[in-house]
Amino acid sequence: MPAARLTIDPAFTVGAVNRRLFGSFVEHLGRCVYDGIYEPGHPTADAEGFRTDVIALVKELGVATIRYPGGNFVSGFRWEDSVGPREQRPRRLDLAWHSTETNEIGLHEFASWLEKVGSELMLAVNLGTRGTLEALDLLEYSNIASGSAWSDKRIANGRRDAFGIGMWCLGNEMDGPWQLGHRSADDYGKLASQTAKAMRQLDPSVELVVCGSSSAHMPTFGEWERIVLTHAYEDVDYISCHAYYEEKDGDLGSFLASAADMDHFIESVVATADHVKAVNGSDKTINISFDEWNVWYIDRYQNVDRIDGIDNWPVAPRLLEDAYSVADAVVFGNLLISLLRHADRVTSASLAQLVNVIAPIMTEPGGPAWRQTTFFPFALTSRLATGDALEVRLETETYRTTAYGEVGLVDAVATHDAADGSTAVFLVNRSQHEPAEVTIDVRALGGVRVLSAETMSDDDITAKNTLDQPERVGLRPNVSAVASGDQVTVVLPPVSWTALALG
Ligand code: AHR
């Protein structure tokens, strides 16, 4: 059995774990909103038509912030359509997903749903087909108390208090040729800078996210960040990263090492942002909002699900409804490890998405809601990872991947909360065939007990939770985890993700 050694010392911290690392994303796409969070005829629907079974699952997931309303959708969105009397709201064609948007749910309804789930709103403005003025109008509508045309309109539409939205995305994936209004880095950088300045003139308290690359494999990656930040460095707080991973051509070894790509992505963007900081002679640091990340079988969307036809614009079609396996959840848990490992610079992140669309929560119209395999690592990491992320020392065997070269067989990160003395360790075993025994040196913690040890693994790594078998996969106690003197030992099954709570 391969062995790995991990050393944990609370004196060596990476940075505080920002709660915003545990954000998610709701886009007007497929059945995320309609037939997802909102289904007025459902037996569990509340007076506003929101499914309370979904609300309970979102709370259990532990989601800090929710990015809204897109995604690609936002680049064709007129926000004014989605406020005011519902019967007067127009039905619009959404070009991004070739669907009809009824505008039954808009800013007011979504903000009300967010209050029920207890999450913070992160709102995106349309910088694809619209510009600075429309962004300003939306900010005035949202954040000004009263006494101006747009703020009074909000009050007339039933909301007396300002929404007070703190975090704003300056468009979405503007580097992508698929994006409505896609621009060059120069053009977008200028527009983002002008819009950011204007938004801050209206509300200096807003935190602004400028679009980085849609993937570290975009042909413009690196240069895009440099040029955009050269224009907008002093005007924004975050630059975004987006990354989706899938098993390609049966190459499970590379897929299991996806977090190596995320590590490289984050470190490259940090280096580029810091380069612009040096050139600018700035004393301000730009952090990362990793505001779309997940496993996504994008080929299925491209080749099977994609909608077309001049007369074919369905409402809430089934799109991007990936069912996640145990192996997917292990990769997913490893991506969370990568985000935590960079907690000093990744201070916001959004799991894309939340319900039905590449989501940890699935629903059936008139039927149940259930947890996908990916639900479990997210919920447990969100609950246990508090305080500071630690700089751990990990010695592990390696294996060779086609996509990322030599990578560790075991990967791990730890957090320590000085407030209550708790420590959490998150580990993956990427070996496809062998368990790995990990010895954790906890001397610096001064004697610990294993409070809980939970593992995601299965003899069938393709097993999933489905409508027919909604509880096929879950976390299981890992009884191998024991504390003895200065050490904790644990055996990680092949293709597994584990969380240890020590105290
Ligand atoms: O999350 C699905 C889509 O992926 C988003 O709309 C877009 O921003 C990204 O390409």
Residues whose N, C-alpha, C, O or C-beta is under 5 A from the ligand:
A	BS01	AHR	G71 N72 F73 E173 A352
